[in-house]
Every structure is written in structure tokens, then in C-alpha cells.
């Protein structure tokens, strides 16, 4: 069974749907993919929220992909008989608002001008992303989620779902995430943004007619990429190994493998991702604060009326959202009377550990979802 | 007693002095400052090695500085009656080769062309920096150092002194440093270099007739600056405090104080430092490897004939050169029969802790130097 990317477009003006900034963005298109079947009681839906640079293609192959080379970013977790079993669950994954992988974002055409939005795209929050996903769920006839699951910025969406629409959430699995960005996390995002905006080809966000700020975007990605790894993993993977040479070059070529690797990651990302989307999504992540945020948004208090099951997962070597931040989240959730399990997984590969096949994570998620089933 | 910056120039060709790359750089000027008096037996000299972006102005005021606003980067440590007591010791601090604070570097005039070297400046190593400093010591009539002291890249110089010229070193205090850069440290340096080289105003290093790559250099500094801080210190200092506003701007202005702070640090640095010097000095730091390095250089084995006293100091919150790396250094030194003391200082302010006034560091260094005196 193969899948395809689908698109749902709605008129936010008509629905009176404002962004957290007070502005209205309309129309909104959300790219999404589904795997499995929604059952008759419509209670087996699992929403998976992707991380910063991810997309709706969470697992499986596209039916029209002859190369079959793109099995999705969480294919080891999602599928028949896997941790999130698509024989039992109807899995949905939406590309986030503000991204560039099919959903409306700064690279989309602004109907008012006929040109790409660029910086005319309004700032969006994690809450705005959730509101857009809710429209997709409504379109699919889903009013309750068996579970909402995601890592990193996906984990922020999980938490935001729980405070915005607690009545819709039976259970939630926030992974490698935080209630709010620390100054350190904001700092790295800000440096990435500055790297993009320092590139003259960024041109104040108006570059869709040209090649765009590829060099600045590559630097931004290198910064991000390092924060997703760990000292241990980098020592193990690269150490001080030289790249295709026996001695130093004594120039500014890449001497060390880690240099080549980062340059490759940077330029690869610059070819596939939109620089303005990096600006908007990093800002949304920086703004995110589960407990206290902008004037218009709900707070953790809104959970009090509801009791969901939570499985909070952190990784020992994640220094972007370290375990102490997961513990803060666990405490905050418990204070509102939620049913919270917490697991810190020992892993040396840093923040991105949840994207790396690991039977422990699979078993944890499978067991937790089974428990919901029984409840 | 006030001081002045001095300059010593020598002809490296005449001396037959090659760089580790095999090239010859000549003439070489080293800017240096001295505080205190060299005694008659010429055995009270203490060499202080500055970190990456430092200079020869380690302490005291310039006699011709009417504002008296620039007391030196380690003024709390160096002076009459201070941790490094200039009533007893003759303190020397040289600006490193490759820098832009008076010593020969890529912004210096290439006598062959009459223009700034730019990328025609040869790659220099930490060992090359030490060789240049040795010329200054010879000029001052110093053949033995009571101690050589420095933090970060200054600490690498300390260690390099000990392997290159062990017979000249009575004692050494490497602080917040490492025997060799980890992949993580190389990664951050490489990203900083890429940020500079991505700026079109860098112009392959040939920008001395124009304004230069100010934006790229600012991004490079922001990256460096974050690695000098710590998660804890940034939470304490900035947290999620907003900059001069009560709510989010919903645009790409600096919302958070940490963003303004980093932007300020970046642009301030871009005004005072040369972008090419960042490239050369970071590369020298990446190349540095105390135990095994380029073909021409000495190794840790060369310490075996000599016995010096070492005080190795690390900081609990230094994640650029974490304590485990200091412990590796201590073990390596002990294996060669050195007399090594080690102290990890509990401090939450990260790698740059040694630049922040702390009576514990002062007392440690004072006590250690006193011990040498008694020996």
C-alpha cells in the first residue's frame, strides 16, 4: 500500500480564523499524508507532528515514486506492525504552516500581489500551526486523537495541541522537546537567522526570482545541524580524521572530515529548503512558551479541565533541549493533574536521536499506545 | 606605573626560520607589552599567552591613554600584589602571529606587493606563534620562563611552549584548554569561517581597500561567543527576557535580550577585528594537537627529558573544552613524568570563566607561582 501527498485548502477569512499576531492569512493550504484507515468510530487517529525542517512524508513510499528512494523521515517507526502500527492506527502528518513542503509559507504566492509572500508572510506561531492542522482533521472528520506524537519542534506542536484543544487529545508523546526555548536555543536560532539575512542574495526576503541566499542558508543549516548532534557522537563519527588527505592542506580547504560533512549538509539543505521558512519556523519555535505566552494564547491552566496520558521522552546527550527541561515539563504537566510517564533514553547521538532507528523508542511508543487502547 | 605597547621586528629569512608549513614569513613584527622588572638573574619572567581575539594588553593602563578606559584583558589577575604579582614577576604578553593587534598577520603589508597579505599570508600554527614569541624573549634577554600562563588558545600556546622548548619552561598553567580540538570545536570554527567566506565583501580575503565582510564576521563572532558562554549563564543573564518591549514584535527584530546582546557582540567585534585573522587563528587552533601533529613538529615525547610543574585548570560549565579533555591532558603530562596539579573550578559561566574576576583563580595561580619560587 503506497501513499500520496494530499492538499487541503481553506478560507481562513471566511472562518474568521486569526493568527496569534492578530493578522489573517488566507487562503491556507496544508499538505498532508495519511497511512492506514480511519475506523468507523473515528477514534483510531494518530497525528504525527514533524520537526523544524521535516515534511508530511512521515513513512511509506509514494505510489508515483519509481525510484522508491524516499521512504519518509520516520519510516522505522510508522507502518504495519511497527511502533506506530498503521494496521491499527490511522496516521496523519501535516506539513507545518510557514514551511515550504506543500503548505502555505513565505514562498507561496500571495493572492494579493501574485508574487511570493517573502517577508509579507505574517509571523506564525506553533499555535497557528496547530489551528491549521485542526482544519485538516475537521476535513477528515476527526474530532478526537488517539494520540499526538512528535519530536523537537514537533514536540512543541504536541504540547500546543494539548493546551489549545485538550478535549481532542486522548494521549500525547512529546519527544526531545521543551516547554520553552532557553536563551541558548534562541541564540542558535538567532545566529542562523542572521546568517541568512547577512547574505545579500536574501534581499530582505525577496529572492524568489533569483538564486536566493544559498550561502547564508548553508551556514544557518550548519549551525542548526551541530546543535542536533553531540560532542560524543561527533568524536565517534569524525574525531580528527582528515578528508581524503594524509596531512594538513595549510589552506582553507576542508582538512577535517567534520568540515566536509558540515559543508555538504549545508549545501544540501540550501538546495531543498526555503530560507524564509527557516526564519519563520525558528521564530515560531523561539516564541513558543507552554506556560505563558502572547496575549491571545491559552496557557497550561487550560489543561486542568482535562486528563490526558502523556509519555515524555528525552535523550541523555541532547544539549539543545536537555533532560532538565523535560523534567520541568513533566512537573508542570503533573501539577495540572495529567497522567505523565517520563523516560530518559541513554543515547550519545544528541538531539536528533529520535530520528535514528532505536528499538527502545519503538517499544516505548508501542507500549504506551497499547496502554491507551486498554484504557 | 603605566605601560606602552612595543614592537619587535626580525628577519626570519636571515635566521632561517621556517613556518610549520615549510614556508618562510619575513619580516615578522610582534607587538608585546611588559609589566614589572626583569631581575638581575633574569629568572622572574612570566609569559602570558592571550586567547583567540585578545592582544598584548594584558593589564595596566597605557601611559598615553587619557581616558584610562582600557585596563587590559586580565587586569584583575596581573599587577602589583595581584595573583600574578608584577612587584615580583616580569610579565610579558605578545600579540600572536596571524592576529591584527600589532603583530604580523593577514592585514599586514606584504613587502613583496606593497599591499595587505590577505590570503597570501601563509598558514601559521600554534608552534609558529611560539617561535615568534621566542624571538621576543631572546630580544629581551630571557632564556628561561618562571612560568607560562594562558587560557583557551592561550592555553594551547602554553602547552606548545612546553613541548617545543621544555628546557625554557620552569612551570606552566594551561587554563580552559585542550590537547587537541574535538570534532565539535572544529565544527564551530569551520562554521565561523564559512560565515566569513560566505560574505561577498570578503572577496577571497582581498577587502582591505573596502569595508570588508562586516556582516559575515559578525555572524562568525556570534557563533564563537555562544561557545564561550553556557546554558546556565545564559539562562541566568537573559532567560527569555524581552528587549525594551512588553510583547513579541511578530517580525524579525530582536525580541529577546539575548538576540540584541548577540547582535551587539557581533557588530562590536566586526569593528575591531580582522576577518582574515579569524580564519587564520581558528585554523591554527584546529590544527593544534599536542600529541601528534604535522610532520615537522615536536610531540609530547619531547617533554620526557624535562620535568616542569604544571597547574591544569578547567571549568565545570566549559562545554567547548570540557573537563574530560583537561583530564586527558593531565594523564598525558603525567605519563611523561611531569609534576602536574589539576583543579576543576565550579563555575556556571562557561569557557570564558577565566576572564571573569574570581578570587579562587587568583589564589590558585598565586599559590602555584609561590610554590615554584620555593622550589
Interface residues (C-beta under 8 A of the other chain):
Chain A: X21 X23 X119 X122 X123 X180 X181 X182 X183 X184 X186 X187 X188 X190 X191 X193 X194 X195 X197 X198 X199 X200 X215 X216 X218 X219 X222 X223 X226 X229 X231 X234 X235 X237 X238 X239 X240 X247 X248 X250 X251 X252 X254 X255 X256 X258 X259 X262 X263 X266 X279 X283 X286 X287 X289 X294 X295 X319 X322
Chain B: X21 X23 X119 X122 X123 X180 X181 X182 X183 X184 X186 X187 X188 X190 X191 X193 X194 X195 X197 X198 X199 X200 X215 X216 X218 X219 X222 X223 X226 X229 X231 X234 X235 X237 X238 X239 X240 X247 X248 X250 X251 X252 X254 X255 X256 X258 X259 X262 X263 X266 X279 X283 X286 X287 X289 X294 X295 X319 X322
